[in-house]
């Protein structure tokens, strides 16, 4: 049995995703939206064991020499598959959809959903710039449309009860709106957007989001840098926090989903402000959770053989750590 498992593991292709590191400590996950979006896409595939995922964080304020020699002026996210580096966001999406095992299942065609979420981030950025009631109302109007869509669908996620590319795109943006919106503009997602809060609650329970999510401080610093501001010394020394709970005023409902395509199905119970997580596998025998194979590296880039454009074994491989869950 163990030999069969080893053979199965060896048949699984390894995908590397290079992402931006924190602009605070240069090591942990940074607040790049596209990095988290593709991280979530690939993490879901790793959970389904169609791939083995290696994630490398790179400090773009002080990139290592081998990163610049390999990728020149390219910015993460960068996807590396079988020695081939994909550098542009659209090409990364296309590669995941067409070339990564299982990737085509993530990319659902839904024009209605695409239209509803496509401008949410630009409206948020406008609010951060103007910081007036008019821009807040425009953002709120967009959030209400998403809330109405979720209410009419009656499903856990944007297009159904299993995640797709639209969820991996929207949720990181909602998290930035929640954290940075409050910090810079005192904007809060209204409690009466019950469907949206239910959606965020559902997403907060998924490893694909939690393990790819940056710290609150990194989200805030991401926009401070854009505004030409700097973190205060005490903020740099703060222990990182990760907001993944729902405000006490938000009404959410525990729901159980039995879906073989969703290996991370869970049932939850709500107690005042406490969220208790119960694996559905303990209740429904047919549902099991899987642990993705993830290799986490920090601050090193792969070494490239310039003659044949193939990546060689990383000379700092001994610094890598294989984890069941990202830290």
C-alpha positions in Angstrom: 0.0 0.0 0.0 2.8 2.4 0.9 4.6 1.7 -2.4 1.3 2.5 -4.3 1.1 5.9 -2.4 4.7 6.7 -3.3 4.1 5.9 -6.9 1.0 8.0 -7.0 2.9 10.9 -5.4 5.7 10.6 -8.0 3.2 10.8 -10.8 1.8 14.1 -9.5 3.4 17.1 -11.2 5.0 19.8 -9.1 4.0 23.4 -9.7 5.9 26.3 -8.3 4.3 29.6 -7.6 6.6 32.5 -6.8 4.8 35.2 -4.8 5.6 38.6 -3.3 6.8 38.5 0.3 5.6 40.8 3.1 6.8 44.4 2.7 7.2 44.4 6.5 9.4 41.4 7.2 10.3 40.2 3.7 9.5 36.6 4.6 5.9 35.8 5.1 3.2 36.1 2.4 2.7 39.5 1.0 -0.6 41.3 0.1 -0.4 40.9 -3.7 -4.0 40.2 -4.8 -3.0 38.2 -7.9 -0.5 36.2 -5.9 -3.2 35.1 -3.5 -5.7 34.5 -6.3 -3.4 32.0 -8.1 -2.2 30.6 -4.7 -5.8 29.7 -4.0 -6.4 28.2 -7.4 -3.4 25.9 -7.1 -4.0 25.1 -3.4 -7.4 23.7 -4.3 -5.8 21.5 -7.0 -3.2 20.4 -4.4 -6.0 19.5 -2.0 -7.5 17.3 -4.8 -4.0 15.8 -5.2 -3.8 16.6 -8.9 -0.6 18.6 -8.3 2.1 19.1 -5.7 2.5 22.8 -4.9 5.7 24.7 -4.0 5.3 28.3 -3.0 8.3 30.6 -2.9 8.1 34.1 -1.3 10.5 36.7 -2.7 11.3 40.1 -1.0 10.8 42.5 -3.9 12.3 45.4 -1.9 15.5 43.4 -1.8 15.2 40.6 -4.4 18.0 38.0 -4.3 20.5 38.3 -7.2 19.5 34.9 -8.7 15.9 36.1 -9.0 16.9 39.1 -11.1 19.3 37.1 -13.2 16.5 34.5 -13.9 13.5 36.8 -14.3 15.0 40.2 -15.0 12.3 42.9 -14.3 9.4 40.5 -14.0 7.2 40.8 -10.9 5.5 38.0 -9.1 3.3 36.1 -9.4 5.4 33.8 -11.5 4.3 30.2 -12.2 7.0 27.6 -12.9 5.9 24.3 -14.5 8.4 21.7 -15.7 11.1 24.3 -16.1 9.0 26.8 -17.9 8.3 30.1 -16.3 5.0 31.9 -17.0 5.3 35.6 -16.2 2.1 37.4 -17.1 -1.2 37.1 -15.2 -3.3 36.3 -18.2 -0.9 33.6 -19.3 -0.8 32.2 -15.8 -4.6 31.8 -15.8 -4.5 30.3 -19.3 -1.8 27.9 -18.3 -3.6 26.7 -15.1 -6.8 26.3 -17.1 -5.3 24.4 -20.1 -2.1 22.7 -18.8 -2.3 22.1 -15.0 -4.2 18.8 -14.2 -7.7 19.6 -13.0 -7.3 23.3 -13.6 -10.1 23.4 -16.2 -12.6 22.6 -13.5 -11.8 25.9 -11.7 -12.6 28.1 -14.7 -16.3 28.4 -15.0 -17.9 30.5 -17.7 -20.4 32.9 -16.1 -20.7 36.3 -17.7 -23.2 37.5 -15.0 -20.7 36.8 -12.2 -17.8 38.2 -14.1 -19.7 41.5 -14.6 -20.7 41.8 -11.0 -17.2 41.4 -9.5 -15.0 43.0 -12.2 -15.2 46.6 -10.9 -15.3 46.0 -7.2 -11.6 46.6 -6.7 -11.4 49.7 -8.8 -14.3 51.2 -6.8 -12.5 50.3 -3.6 -9.3 52.0 -4.8 -11.3 55.1 -5.8 -12.7 55.2 -2.2 -9.2 55.0 -0.8 -8.2 58.0 -3.0 -11.2 60.2 -2.5 -12.3 59.2 1.0 -15.7 60.8 0.6 -19.3 59.6 0.9 -19.9 59.5 -2.8 -17.1 57.0 -3.4 -18.2 55.0 -0.4 -21.7 54.8 -1.8 -20.4 53.6 -5.2 -18.5 50.8 -3.5 -21.5 49.9 -1.4 -23.7 49.7 -4.5 -21.3 47.2 -6.0 -21.2 45.1 -2.8 -25.0 45.1 -2.7 -25.2 43.7 -6.2 -22.9 40.8 -5.1 -25.1 40.3 -2.0 -28.2 40.1 -4.1 -26.6 37.7 -6.5 -25.6 35.4 -3.6 -29.1 35.6 -2.2 -30.7 34.6 -5.5 -28.3 31.7 -6.0 -28.7 30.3 -2.5 -25.3 28.5 -2.8 -22.1 28.7 -0.8 -20.1 30.3 -3.5 -20.6 32.6 -6.5 -21.5 30.0 -9.1 -22.5 27.0 -6.9 -21.6 24.9 -3.9 -18.0 24.3 -5.1 -15.4 27.0 -5.5 -14.2 28.4 -8.9 -11.9 31.0 -10.2 -14.3 33.8 -9.5 -14.2 33.0 -5.8 -10.4 33.0 -5.8 -10.6 36.4 -7.4 -13.3 38.0 -5.3 -12.5 36.9 -1.7 -9.0 38.4 -1.5 -10.4 41.7 -2.7 -13.2 41.5 -0.1 -10.6 41.0 2.6 -8.7 44.0 1.4 -11.9 46.0 1.5 -12.6 44.9 5.0 -9.2 45.5 6.4 -7.8 48.5 4.5 -11.3 50.0 4.0 -11.7 50.3 7.8 -8.2 51.5 8.4 -8.0 54.2 5.8 -11.6 55.3 5.3 -13.5 53.9 8.3 -15.6 51.9 5.8 -17.3 48.7 7.0 -19.2 46.2 5.1 -22.8 46.7 6.4 -24.3 44.0 8.6 -27.5 43.9 6.5 -25.6 42.4 3.6 -26.3 39.0 5.1 -25.6 37.0 2.0 -22.2 38.6 1.6 -21.2 37.9 5.2 -22.4 34.3 4.9 -20.2 34.0 1.8 -17.2 35.5 3.7 -17.9 33.2 6.6 -17.9 30.2 4.2 -14.6 31.3 2.7 -13.0 31.9 6.1 -13.4 28.2 6.9 -11.4 27.1 3.8 -7.7 26.3 4.0 -7.3 27.6 0.4 -8.1 31.1 1.7 -6.7 31.0 5.2 -3.4 29.6 4.2 -2.9 32.0 1.3 -4.1 35.1 3.2 -1.6 37.8 4.2 -1.6 39.4 7.6 -3.8 42.4 8.3 -0.6 44.5 8.8 0.6 43.5 5.4 -2.6 44.5 3.7 -2.5 47.9 5.4 1.2 48.4 4.6 0.4 47.5 0.9 -1.7 50.6 0.6 0.5 52.8 2.8 3.3 52.2 0.4 1.1 53.1 -2.5 0.3 56.4 -0.8 3.9 57.2 0.0 3.5 56.6 3.7 5.5 54.4 6.0 4.8 51.9 8.7 5.4 53.2 12.2 8.1 51.3 14.2 5.6 49.8 16.6 3.5 48.6 13.7 6.5 46.8 12.2 7.1 45.0 15.4 3.5 43.9 15.9 2.7 40.3 16.0 0.9 39.6 12.7 -2.9 39.2 13.0 -5.2 37.5 10.5 -8.9 38.5 10.5 -10.9 35.4 9.7 -13.9 35.8 12.0 -17.3 37.3 11.4 -18.6 40.3 13.4 -21.1 39.4 16.2 -23.8 41.4 14.4 -23.6 39.4 11.2 -26.3 36.7 10.8 -24.9 33.4 9.4 -26.4 30.0 9.1 -24.7 26.6 9.6 -25.1 24.5 6.5 -23.7 21.1 5.6 -22.8 20.2 2.1 -22.1 16.7 0.8 -20.1 17.0 -2.4 -17.4 14.6 -3.5 -15.8 17.4 -5.6 -15.4 19.5 -2.5 -12.8 17.8 -0.2 -13.0 20.6 2.3 -16.7 20.4 3.1 -17.3 21.4 6.7 -20.2 22.0 9.0 -20.1 24.9 11.5 -21.9 25.9 14.6 -22.2 29.5 15.7 -22.1 30.5 19.3 -22.4 34.3 19.8 -19.0 35.6 18.6 -17.3 32.2 18.6 -17.1 30.0 15.6 -16.7 26.3 16.2 -15.4 24.1 13.3 -16.5 20.5 13.1 -15.1 18.3 10.3 -18.0 17.0 8.3 -16.2 13.7 7.9 -17.1 13.0 11.5 -20.8 13.3 10.6 -21.0 12.2 7.0 -18.9 9.0 6.3 -18.8 9.8 2.6 -16.9 13.0 3.1 -13.2 13.1 3.8 -10.7 15.9 4.1 -7.4 15.8 2.2 -4.1 17.4 3.0 -2.3 19.1 0.1 1.3 18.4 -0.6 2.9 21.8 -0.3 6.6 22.8 -0.2 7.2 26.3 1.3 10.3 28.3 0.6 11.3 31.8 1.6 13.5 34.4 -0.1 15.1 32.2 -2.6 14.6 31.9 -6.3 15.2 28.8 -8.4 18.5 28.5 -10.1 18.3 28.5 -13.9 20.5 26.8 -16.5 20.6 29.7 -18.9 21.6 27.5 -21.8 18.5 25.3 -21.9 16.2 27.5 -19.8 15.6 24.6 -17.4 15.5 25.1 -13.6 18.2 23.3 -11.7 18.1 22.0 -8.2 18.0 24.9 -5.8 21.4 25.1 -3.9 19.4 26.3 -0.8 17.1 23.4 -0.9 18.1 22.4 2.7 16.3 25.6 3.9 13.0 24.4 2.5 10.4 22.8 4.7 7.7 20.5 3.7 4.5 21.4 5.6 1.1 19.9 5.8 -0.3 23.4 6.3 1.3 26.8 5.5 2.4 28.9 8.4 
